[in-house]
């Protein structure tokens, strides 16, 4: 009788354990930087939809990482406590890929049938490393030319068009500049490689050579850098935000101190909220030898230390599918998938159309290096550009410095 009782108790315990196991929910932790309340709300909406769809099976818990995101993520990856999915920016993602901390996704992409052909190819490039794919883009931005219609009308200058060249840009900027009134044709950043690169690509130049050494000393790149700097130093038509009491290009443009700026879709909401009276339009960036713009994108990645990689990828796949549709609709950013652009008929929006078309001829913002580490090189190149802009260094000397020290700047340590 006692044996039967013990057996029954053991059976009930095993049955209870089996039931708990059968109905256990796998938690997938999602990390990212909280850039704005609206972005947090948009992402949480996509997370909530996934959790309803997978109720009782998989649950995403969104855990924003405030403060110095890269530093904290690096620390968590080292400690093995990183989220199961997290953001990686295209400009520095390769540093993490090279470290071995990120799990390659090729097998999971095939296993769960994620259609990579639906993504804009140029958005996948920064997340490919040594022949493997480590991240899937969640959205993107491109640079376009914002122009102040009132100032163009005042000085009788035709609005920018899709076939504008550098000559048209300079010609218009000269007509729009009135230094006595403190108004300039163009707003530019003094030291920003990611903006100068747009000009380099437009001149059929490149950031690096095939062997991953710098190409900034090659003629096509030097010519583009020279033109960028000449807009300020020689032609006196371009001004930096700080030099007219503005915090950034959007503020400089909103204060109507400049007639044109090269910026992304993040400026749309800013102008609507902060400078609603400004009447503006957008056009593709001017070209020289070819059309080019910059692409800024962020991917979702999975750490090698995650114990729920399959569930994490199921969640990731949703976030870059139906979740992407929810996220981009609510936030107004650009979806990285062509099918969502088509289904939402986004090309019918004349403003978004200009941004979206840039995906076809744009270049993703990242600097490939042998070590995967590029931040020191970017910082030093920017410092040299800033000195040229403010007349503290000749362009020739700046280029010599960049070429001479570039390799040591891309060495991690």
Secondary structure, DSSP 8 states (H G I E B T S, - for coil): -HHHHHHHHHHHHHHHHHHHHHT--EEEEEEE----HHHHHHHHHHHHHHHHHTTTTEEEEEEE--SSHHHHHHHHHHHT---SEEEEETTTHHHHHHHT-B---HHHHHHTT--GGGB-HHHHGGGEETTEE--EEEEEEE-EEEEEHHHHHHTT-----TT-BHHHHHHHHHHH-BTTTTBEEEE--SS-HHHHHHHHHHTT--SB-TTSSB-TTSHHHHHHHHHHHHHHHTS--EE-GGGGT-SSHHHHHHTTSEEEEEE-THHHHHHHHH-TT--EEEE---BSSS--EEEEEEEEE-BTT-S-HHHHHHHHHHHTTHHHHHHHHHH--B-SBHHHHHHTTGGGSHHHHHHHHHHHHEEES----TTS--HHHHHHHHHHHHHHHTTSS-HHHHHHHHHHHHHHHTS--
